[in-house]
Amino acid sequence: MPQTLIQQQMLTQTSISTPCSTWLSWLTATPQNDVYFLINTLSNPNPIKRFYAHDWIEEAFPIYHGTALAHLAEVSPWLVKVKRSQLFHLGKMLDREPFSDPSWGWAYQSQLDWRTQITHWQKYQFAWMGEEKIIFRFFDARIARTLLPKLGRGDWALLMMPVEDCFIEEHETKVIYSRPPYAEPFISPADYILSEALIKVWRNSEQAYLNVIDNFYIQFWENHPTLADPLDEPEGRLTGLIRDWMDECQQKRLDTAYLFDDLFLRYLDEKGYLPDMTRSANAVSV
């Protein structure tokens, strides 16, 4: 039987989003669910310290522990289960004093047990992006808020398997994302594969662009420390130069993910940004 238009729309539906004004209203709306936080411990200050200081934690676990990423334990994301008795206090505190670092993490509600949560998120620390297996930093709120609106039925069935709904801060607003129809939870032994649609969303996002700029900045410092030093005076100038160059490359339809130092050096030379002692040598070498 041919599908109706409504059936087709339901099958292709992505995350259901609902604006929410406060942490408190979400945390206390569904008392039968447990509340979990995925915490990015690289954010500053580290949110885990605040959770412990206020006695909000019932269970906590570094997700990389006991996995192939155990050597990165010091920077591991943490999974936190919040005490139900503390949900009201937690909500009031997060509404009054939100975390300042936009990467700090996000929260979700679930009815599944603690061990299932750990097993699930340990599995999804890796994902396939095209032909490359990557460390999937979905606990970083900057990445999650980019991808969550576009998660499809398959993503909710697999990646979001334990999640009833989730809550994330998006700049000045807060949003609840819920499971779309026909996306029943499913446990799969296979590796998680980012769909072409999600890859496109990520690569076209401002956060991905900022990541490319940051990575190039680090790479340039490693490869050309004596040159990077004067170019980064005052502090932050080098990042601005890299962004201006990459903006220009994008206008020329060059893929910023595959740009190299020599092209940046040529750009600096053409703009007259290279120190005098470097300019003539660079003109010959590139």
C-alpha positions, 0 to 999 in steps of 0.5 A: 500500500502506498504511503500517505504524505503524513506517513512519509513525513513521520518516517523522515522526521528529525528530533522534536524540539520544544523551547523550555524556559528553565532547568527547574521546569524540565528537571521536575516535570517527569518524576518517574525518570532518572536524570543524567548529565554528560559532562565535558571535563575539559570545560572551564571550570570543570562542572564535576567539581560543582556537582560534588560540592553541592552533593547532587551526585548519586552515581558518577563515572569517567566514560573512557575508563576501561575502554580503548581511550583509557589512556585519556582518562584525565580528560574523559567525559563523565556520566553523572546520575543526579539524586532525585532529592536534589533535582529541585535544588539543582534546577534552581542553581543552574537557572540562577548560576549557569555554567559559563563555558558553552562546551560544558555538557547537557542532560537527559532523562531515562528509565533504563538502569545505570549500567546500561547507560555506561555501556551505551555511552562507552560504545558511542565514544567512536563513530565513523565519519565517511571512511574515517573512525573518529572520537565522537565528542557528543558530550561536548555541548557545542557539538551536541547542539549542532547535531541534535536538531538534525538527528533522524529516526535511526540516530534516535534509535541507536545513538540516543537509545537510552534517552527519553528526552534531553535538555541543552542550552543554546546560547540565550535559550534552552531546548528540549529534544524528544524522540520522533515517531517510528524511532524505537530504541535499538541496541546494535553491535555495529559501529555507529555511522554518521549519516551523510546528512549529519556530516553535511550539517557538521561540516557547514556549521560554525563550530566545525569552522572554528575547530578547523581554525583552532586545529590549524592554529595549533599546527602552525605553532608546532611547525613554525614557532619562531614565525608564529610568535610575532604573528600572534602579537597581540595575543589572538592576532594569529587566529584572526589572520587564519580566519581571514585567510580561510574566509577568503579560501571559502569564497574561492570554494577551497575546502578549509579542511585540507589547507596547508601551511605553504598556502597560508605563508603565501597569503601572509606574504601577499598581504605583507604580514610576514616579518621582513627577515622571513618574507624574501626567503618565503617568496623563494620557497613557496 
